[in-house]
């Protein structure tokens, strides 16, 4: 009986961490009525407990509230290479999350990218 309660508790905690991400993603997709499509780079349901935990601990969001502070200009973000048309794809790698993040995203670990100018 104790083992079943532990698994049940673990499942409950895991769901409790995933629900805010799913709700945020659903809200963002519902707000896409202005013609701009928002694609999730990493589906919270496909991420591990640890991956979701670090995103939640850093208050990650797919769309930054401050457009000048986004993943594309963060020191921890490496964008996917631009296509032949010069457009940078929406997703890239985040060294904080050790996985995908949106170029328009933001988290509390955001740090300005050193451009080497100055």
Secondary structure as the mmCIF struct_conf table of DSSP 4:
data_model
#
loop_
_struct_conf.conf_type_id
_struct_conf.id
_struct_conf.beg_label_comp_id
_struct_conf.beg_label_asym_id
_struct_conf.beg_label_seq_id
_struct_conf.end_label_comp_id
_struct_conf.end_label_asym_id
_struct_conf.end_label_seq_id
HELX_RH_AL_P HELX_RH_AL_P1 UNK A 2 UNK A 30
TURN_TY1_P TURN_TY1_P1 UNK A 31 UNK A 31
HELX_RH_3T_P HELX_RH_3T_P1 UNK A 32 UNK A 34
BEND BEND1 UNK A 35 UNK A 35
BEND BEND2 UNK A 41 UNK A 42
HELX_RH_3T_P HELX_RH_3T_P2 UNK A 44 UNK A 46
BEND BEND3 UNK A 47 UNK A 47
HELX_RH_AL_P HELX_RH_AL_P2 UNK A 49 UNK A 57
TURN_TY1_P TURN_TY1_P2 UNK A 58 UNK A 59
STRN STRN1 UNK A 61 UNK A 61
BEND BEND4 UNK A 62 UNK A 63
BEND BEND5 UNK A 65 UNK A 66
TURN_TY1_P TURN_TY1_P3 UNK A 67 UNK A 68
BEND BEND6 UNK A 69 UNK A 70
HELX_RH_3T_P HELX_RH_3T_P3 UNK A 71 UNK A 73
STRN STRN2 UNK A 74 UNK A 74
TURN_TY1_P TURN_TY1_P4 UNK A 75 UNK A 76
STRN STRN3 UNK A 77 UNK A 79
HELX_LH_PP_P HELX_LH_PP_P1 UNK A 80 UNK A 82
TURN_TY1_P TURN_TY1_P5 UNK A 84 UNK A 85
BEND BEND7 UNK A 86 UNK A 86
HELX_LH_PP_P HELX_LH_PP_P2 UNK A 87 UNK A 89
BEND BEND8 UNK A 90 UNK A 90
STRN STRN4 UNK A 91 UNK A 94
TURN_TY1_P TURN_TY1_P6 UNK A 95 UNK A 98
STRN STRN5 UNK A 99 UNK A 102
TURN_TY1_P TURN_TY1_P7 UNK A 103 UNK A 104
STRN STRN6 UNK A 106 UNK A 106
TURN_TY1_P TURN_TY1_P8 UNK A 108 UNK A 109
STRN STRN7 UNK A 112 UNK A 112
HELX_LH_PP_P HELX_LH_PP_P3 UNK A 113 UNK A 114
BEND BEND9 UNK A 116 UNK A 116
#
